[in-house]
Amino acid sequence: MLLIKNIEIYAPKFLGKKDVLIGGRKILLVEDKLHLDHKKVQVIDGKGKKMVPGFIDQHVHITGGGGEGSFKTRVPEITLSKLTKAGITTVVGLLGTDSTTRSVENVLAKAKALKEEGISAYIHTGSYEYPTKTLTDSIKKDIVFIDEIIGAKIALSDHRSSNINEDELARLASDVRVAGMMSGKAGILVVHMGNGDKGLKPIMNVVENTEVPIKIIRPTHVNRRENLLIESFDFAKKGGIIDLTCGIYDKLAPGKVILRAKEKNVPIENITMSSDGYGSWSNYDDYGNLIEIGASQVDSLFYEFKKMVDTLDYNIEEALMYLTSNVAKALNLYPKKGCIQERSDADLLILDKNLDIDTVIANGRIMIQKKEIFVKGTYE
């Protein structure tokens, strides 16, 4: 058992100073004072520190993304400590552009490996392509029968996508929806949004002309350009959930975008953030030639959180929502994930006075303590 004493808790709502008892991968007790004197109870003094829920990164290319600049541009697999050092205790993996040299099988195997190494991991089936790649012979079967698979992915408004039409998009969303209902999972369709002029119009047409609930289709990277962002605000006002990508800076950085969203009366509970970690970013000239390529990092999620508090005057409670409770609710994982309360999974971060990560606990196990990595990936 693990007892953390005298620590300020943001659950993400501020609870004040509490003691927290952890055992069997769960939070057992959150009380003003707990007294346990036993040699099997490890005690951590939380004085001067803050406890927050472990971050949920719902968009990570855990087997590496990229590949559109030839074989040498394939991003490598992520390692466990890259995630834990960034405060990520729950990750959702998915394919990127490349579903030819990589597969859903690869992503599932990597998720299982990360689970064995100590964190929680889920994945989405599918890819940029349509008909989309699956593990079984259908998206429905993937979601219903494979524990880790909670949804599917497709790409729209992108020159690398399969240019899926609205009928195909509606059919795909319906299949995902029904599979989620049958399995008790989120059953969501994550839509990679590119720079194409159509933007969110195909999604809105499906929502308006079919019975597909708006919250089933989840556009991500909506802060990649101004016009797409404005469309996404309207989408969120109508009940949809939008995902902002960290690592995009200047006026389209997530923290600044959320300030604008609040001015436009966009429901903040319909906004999440993710890193797009280990995916490749690329720039092209006017003729479609690749001129620059690189890889996104998962620590952009934590940096955005700190920037929101330190420079954009967010309070800690609100800044945490977009990468903890909002995400957990959007993935149908709340209150198992995304909060600090009794019976929730013991996924916790302890932050120092500068809001830097001091300790990471995933499923009740200390992964990092006093900024020292205790648990590394198998080949690290």
C-alpha positions as CSV (number, residue, x, y, z in Angstrom):
1,M,0.0,0.0,0.0
2,L,1.0,3.6,-0.6
3,L,0.0,6.5,1.6
4,I,0.5,10.1,0.4
5,K,0.0,12.6,3.2
6,N,-0.6,16.3,3.5
7,I,-0.9,17.1,-0.2
8,E,-3.0,19.6,-2.1
9,I,-5.4,17.8,-4.4
10,Y,-6.8,19.0,-7.7
11,A,-9.2,16.2,-8.7
12,P,-9.3,18.2,-11.1
13,K,-11.6,20.3,-8.7
14,F,-9.6,21.7,-5.8
15,L,-10.2,19.6,-2.7
16,G,-7.7,21.2,-0.4
17,K,-5.0,19.3,1.6
18,K,-5.8,15.6,2.0
19,D,-4.2,12.2,2.6
20,V,-4.6,9.5,-0.1
21,L,-4.4,5.8,0.4
22,I,-3.6,3.6,-2.6
23,G,-3.9,-0.2,-2.8
24,G,-4.6,-2.8,-5.4
25,R,-4.2,-0.3,-8.3
26,K,-7.0,1.8,-6.9
27,I,-7.5,4.9,-4.8
28,L,-8.9,3.5,-1.6
29,L,-9.4,6.5,0.6
30,V,-9.2,10.3,0.3
31,E,-9.5,11.8,3.8
32,D,-8.4,14.9,5.7
33,K,-6.1,12.7,7.9
34,L,-5.2,9.0,7.7
35,H,-3.0,7.2,10.2
36,L,-1.6,3.9,9.2
37,D,1.5,2.5,11.0
38,H,2.5,-0.7,9.2
39,K,5.8,-1.8,7.6
40,K,3.9,-2.7,4.4
41,V,2.6,0.9,3.9
42,Q,4.9,3.2,2.1
43,V,4.5,6.8,3.1
44,I,5.2,9.8,0.9
45,D,5.2,13.3,2.4
46,G,3.3,15.6,0.0
47,K,4.0,18.8,1.9
48,G,4.4,21.7,-0.5
49,K,3.3,19.7,-3.5
50,K,0.2,19.2,-5.6
51,M,-1.6,16.0,-6.7
52,V,-3.4,15.9,-10.0
53,P,-4.9,13.0,-12.1
54,G,-2.6,11.3,-14.5
55,F,-2.9,12.8,-18.0
56,I,-4.8,10.9,-20.7
57,D,-3.3,11.3,-24.2
58,Q,-5.9,10.1,-26.6
59,H,-3.9,10.5,-29.8
60,V,-0.5,8.9,-29.9
61,H,1.2,7.0,-32.7
62,I,2.6,4.5,-30.3
63,T,4.2,2.4,-33.1
64,G,5.4,5.6,-34.9
65,G,3.8,7.6,-37.6
66,G,5.0,9.1,-40.8
67,G,6.6,7.5,-43.8
68,E,5.4,9.9,-46.4
69,G,9.0,10.9,-47.1
70,S,10.2,7.4,-47.9
71,F,11.3,4.6,-45.5
72,K,13.9,6.6,-43.6
73,T,11.1,9.0,-42.4
74,R,9.2,6.2,-40.5
75,V,9.0,7.5,-36.9
76,P,10.1,4.8,-34.3
77,E,8.0,3.2,-31.6
78,I,7.5,5.2,-28.4
79,T,9.0,4.0,-25.2
80,L,7.4,3.8,-21.8
81,S,9.4,6.5,-20.1
82,K,8.7,9.0,-22.9
83,L,5.1,8.7,-21.8
84,T,5.5,8.7,-18.0
85,K,8.0,11.6,-18.1
86,A,5.3,13.6,-19.8
87,G,2.8,12.7,-17.0
88,I,0.8,10.3,-19.3
89,T,-0.6,7.4,-17.5
90,T,-3.3,6.4,-20.1
91,V,-2.6,6.4,-23.8
92,V,-4.7,5.8,-26.9
93,G,-2.7,4.5,-29.9
94,L,-3.6,4.7,-33.5
95,L,-2.2,4.5,-37.0
96,G,-1.2,7.5,-39.1
97,T,-0.6,7.9,-42.8
98,D,1.1,4.6,-43.1
99,S,-1.1,1.5,-42.8
100,T,1.0,-0.4,-45.4
101,T,4.2,-1.0,-43.5
102,R,2.4,-0.7,-40.2
103,S,-0.8,-2.4,-39.1
104,V,-3.6,-2.5,-36.5
105,E,-1.9,-5.6,-35.3
106,N,1.3,-3.6,-34.6
107,V,-0.6,-1.0,-32.7
108,L,-2.5,-3.6,-30.6
109,A,0.7,-5.5,-29.7
110,K,2.4,-2.2,-28.6
111,A,-0.6,-1.3,-26.5
112,K,-0.5,-4.7,-24.8
113,A,3.3,-4.2,-24.2
114,L,2.7,-0.8,-22.6
115,K,0.0,-2.3,-20.4
116,E,2.5,-5.0,-19.3
117,E,5.0,-2.3,-18.6
118,G,2.6,-0.5,-16.2
119,I,0.4,2.1,-17.8
120,S,-3.1,1.9,-19.3
121,A,-3.4,1.6,-23.1
122,Y,-6.2,1.5,-25.6
123,I,-6.3,1.8,-29.4
124,H,-8.5,2.8,-32.3
125,T,-8.8,0.4,-35.3
126,G,-8.7,1.9,-38.8
127,S,-6.4,4.3,-40.6
128,Y,-6.4,7.1,-43.1
129,E,-7.6,4.6,-45.7
130,Y,-11.1,3.6,-46.7
131,P,-12.1,0.7,-46.7
132,T,-10.2,1.1,-43.5
133,K,-7.7,-1.3,-42.1
134,T,-8.9,-3.7,-39.3
135,L,-7.7,-6.6,-37.3
136,T,-10.7,-8.9,-37.9
137,D,-12.8,-8.6,-41.0
138,S,-14.9,-5.7,-39.7
139,I,-14.7,-2.6,-37.5
140,K,-17.6,-3.9,-35.5
141,K,-15.9,-7.1,-34.6
142,D,-12.7,-5.2,-33.7
143,I,-14.4,-3.0,-31.2
144,V,-16.8,-5.6,-29.8
145,F,-14.4,-8.5,-29.3
146,I,-11.0,-6.8,-28.6
147,D,-10.7,-5.3,-25.2
148,E,-8.2,-2.6,-26.0
149,I,-10.1,-1.3,-29.1
150,I,-12.5,1.5,-28.2
151,G,-13.1,3.2,-31.6
152,A,-12.0,3.7,-35.1
153,K,-10.1,6.3,-37.2
154,I,-10.4,7.8,-40.6
155,A,-9.0,10.9,-42.4
156,L,-10.9,13.7,-44.1
157,S,-10.0,16.8,-46.1
158,D,-6.4,15.6,-46.5
159,H,-4.5,14.9,-49.7
160,R,-3.2,11.7,-48.1
161,S,-6.7,10.3,-47.3
162,S,-8.9,8.1,-49.5
163,N,-11.4,10.9,-50.1
164,I,-14.2,9.1,-48.4
165,N,-17.7,10.2,-49.4
166,E,-20.5,11.1,-47.1
167,D,-22.4,7.9,-47.5
168,E,-19.3,5.9,-46.6
169,L,-18.6,8.2,-43.6
170,A,-22.1,7.7,-42.3
171,R,-21.9,4.0,-42.7
172,L,-18.6,3.9,-40.9
173,A,-19.9,6.1,-38.0
174,S,-23.0,3.9,-37.7
175,D,-20.9,0.7,-37.4
176,V,-18.7,2.3,-34.8
177,R,-21.7,3.6,-32.9
178,V,-23.5,0.2,-32.8
179,A,-20.2,-1.6,-31.8
180,G,-19.8,0.7,-28.9
181,M,-23.3,0.1,-27.7
182,M,-22.8,-3.7,-27.9
183,S,-19.5,-3.6,-26.0
184,G,-20.1,-0.8,-23.5
185,K,-17.2,1.2,-25.0
186,A,-16.9,4.7,-26.3
187,G,-17.6,3.6,-29.9
188,I,-16.3,6.8,-31.5
189,L,-14.9,7.7,-34.9
190,V,-11.8,9.8,-34.7
191,V,-11.4,11.9,-37.8
192,H,-8.0,13.3,-38.7
193,M,-8.7,16.7,-40.2
194,G,-6.3,17.9,-42.9
195,N,-5.9,21.2,-44.6
196,G,-8.5,20.6,-47.4
197,D,-11.1,23.2,-48.2
198,K,-14.1,21.0,-47.4
199,G,-13.2,21.1,-43.7
200,L,-16.0,19.8,-41.4
201,K,-18.7,20.1,-44.1
202,P,-18.8,16.3,-44.8
203,I,-19.2,15.6,-41.0
204,M,-21.9,18.2,-40.6
205,N,-23.8,16.9,-43.6
206,V,-23.8,13.4,-42.1
207,V,-24.9,14.7,-38.7
208,E,-27.7,16.7,-40.2
209,N,-28.9,14.2,-42.7
210,T,-28.6,10.9,-40.8
211,E,-29.4,9.6,-37.3
212,V,-25.7,9.4,-36.3
213,P,-25.3,11.2,-32.9
214,I,-23.0,14.2,-33.2
215,K,-20.8,12.9,-30.4
216,I,-19.9,9.8,-32.3
217,I,-17.7,11.6,-34.8
218,R,-14.6,13.2,-33.2
219,P,-12.6,15.7,-35.4
220,T,-9.1,16.2,-34.3
221,H,-6.3,18.7,-35.3
222,V,-9.1,21.3,-35.6
223,N,-6.7,24.0,-34.6
224,R,-4.4,23.5,-37.5
225,R,-5.9,26.4,-39.5
226,E,-8.2,29.3,-38.8
227,N,-11.2,28.4,-41.0
228,L,-11.3,24.8,-39.6
229,L,-11.2,26.1,-36.1
230,I,-14.2,28.4,-36.6
231,E,-16.2,25.5,-38.1
232,S,-15.2,23.4,-35.1
233,F,-16.6,26.0,-32.7
234,D,-20.0,25.7,-34.3
235,F,-19.7,21.9,-34.2
236,A,-19.0,22.0,-30.5
237,K,-21.9,24.4,-29.9
238,K,-24.2,21.8,-31.4
239,G,-23.0,19.1,-29.0
240,G,-19.9,17.7,-30.8
241,I,-16.6,17.1,-29.1
242,I,-13.5,18.7,-30.7
243,D,-9.9,17.8,-30.1
244,L,-7.1,20.3,-30.1
245,T,-3.5,19.3,-31.0
246,C,-0.7,20.5,-28.8
247,G,2.6,21.5,-30.4
248,I,0.8,24.0,-32.6
249,Y,1.9,27.4,-31.5
250,D,1.1,31.1,-31.8
251,K,-2.6,32.0,-31.9
252,L,-3.7,28.5,-32.7
253,A,-2.1,27.0,-29.6
254,P,-4.7,25.1,-27.5
255,G,-4.6,27.4,-24.6
256,K,-5.2,30.5,-26.7
257,V,-7.9,28.7,-28.7
258,I,-9.8,27.8,-25.6
259,L,-9.8,31.4,-24.5
260,R,-11.4,32.3,-27.8
261,A,-13.8,29.4,-27.6
262,K,-15.1,30.7,-24.2
263,E,-15.6,34.1,-25.7
264,K,-17.8,32.5,-28.4
265,N,-19.7,30.5,-25.7
266,V,-18.4,27.2,-26.8
267,P,-19.1,24.6,-24.1
268,I,-15.7,23.9,-22.6
269,E,-16.8,20.3,-21.6
270,N,-16.8,19.6,-25.4
271,I,-13.1,20.4,-25.8
272,T,-10.2,18.0,-25.3
273,M,-6.4,18.2,-26.0
274,S,-4.0,15.6,-27.3
275,S,-0.3,15.5,-28.4
276,D,-0.4,13.7,-31.8
277,G,2.8,12.3,-30.3
278,Y,5.2,10.3,-32.5
279,G,3.3,11.3,-35.5
280,S,5.2,13.1,-38.3
281,W,4.5,16.6,-39.3
282,S,5.3,17.7,-42.8
283,N,5.3,20.7,-45.0
284,Y,4.8,20.8,-48.8
285,D,5.4,23.3,-51.5
286,D,2.8,24.6,-53.9
287,Y,3.4,21.6,-56.2
288,G,2.9,19.0,-53.4
289,N,6.6,18.2,-52.9
290,L,7.7,17.4,-49.4
291,I,10.1,20.1,-48.1
292,E,10.2,19.5,-44.4
293,I,9.3,16.6,-42.0
294,G,9.7,15.9,-38.3
295,A,8.1,14.1,-35.4
296,S,5.7,15.4,-32.7
297,Q,6.5,14.8,-29.1
298,V,4.1,13.6,-26.3
299,D,5.6,16.1,-23.8
300,S,3.8,18.9,-25.7
301,L,0.7,18.0,-23.7
302,F,2.4,18.8,-20.4
303,Y,4.1,21.9,-21.8
304,E,0.7,23.3,-22.9
305,F,-0.8,22.6,-19.5
306,K,2.0,24.6,-17.8
307,K,1.8,27.4,-20.3
308,M,-1.9,27.7,-19.7
309,V,-1.3,28.2,-16.0
310,D,1.9,30.1,-16.1
311,T,1.3,32.5,-18.9
312,L,-2.3,32.5,-19.9
313,D,-3.7,32.8,-16.3
314,Y,-5.8,29.6,-16.3
315,N,-6.5,28.2,-12.9
316,I,-5.1,24.7,-12.3
317,E,-8.6,23.2,-12.1
318,E,-9.7,24.4,-15.6
319,A,-6.3,23.7,-17.3
320,L,-6.4,20.1,-16.1
321,M,-10.0,19.4,-17.5
322,Y,-8.9,19.3,-21.1
323,L,-6.4,16.5,-20.5
324,T,-8.0,14.6,-17.7
325,S,-11.7,14.6,-16.9
326,N,-13.0,15.9,-20.2
327,V,-11.0,13.2,-22.1
328,A,-12.0,10.4,-19.7
329,K,-15.7,11.4,-20.2
330,A,-15.3,11.6,-23.9
331,L,-13.7,8.1,-24.0
332,N,-16.4,6.6,-21.6
333,L,-13.6,6.0,-19.0
334,Y,-14.8,8.3,-16.3
335,P,-14.7,8.0,-13.3
336,K,-12.3,5.1,-13.7
337,K,-9.9,7.6,-15.2
338,G,-9.4,11.3,-15.3
339,C,-10.2,12.1,-11.6
340,I,-9.0,11.6,-8.1
341,Q,-11.7,9.9,-6.0
342,E,-12.2,6.7,-4.1
343,R,-12.4,3.6,-6.3
344,S,-10.9,5.4,-9.3
345,D,-7.7,4.0,-10.8
346,A,-4.6,5.2,-9.0
347,D,-3.2,7.2,-11.9
348,L,-1.7,10.2,-10.2
349,L,0.9,12.9,-10.7
350,I,2.7,14.8,-7.9
351,L,3.8,18.2,-9.0
352,D,6.4,20.5,-7.2
353,K,5.9,24.2,-6.5
354,N,6.8,25.0,-10.1
355,L,4.2,22.6,-11.4
356,D,7.0,20.3,-12.7
357,I,6.5,16.5,-12.4
358,D,8.0,15.1,-9.3
359,T,6.3,11.7,-9.1
360,V,4.2,9.6,-11.5
361,I,2.0,6.8,-10.2
362,A,0.2,4.5,-12.8
363,N,-2.2,1.9,-11.7
364,G,-0.9,2.3,-8.1
365,R,2.7,1.7,-9.0
366,I,5.4,4.4,-8.7
367,M,6.9,4.9,-12.1
368,I,8.9,8.1,-11.4
369,Q,9.8,9.5,-7.9
370,K,11.6,12.7,-7.1
371,K,12.2,13.1,-10.9
372,E,14.0,9.7,-11.0
373,I,12.7,7.1,-13.4
374,F,11.9,3.9,-11.4
375,V,10.3,1.9,-14.2
376,K,11.7,1.8,-17.7
377,G,10.4,0.1,-20.8
378,T,11.8,-3.4,-21.5
379,Y,14.4,-2.2,-24.0
380,E,15.2,1.1,-22.6
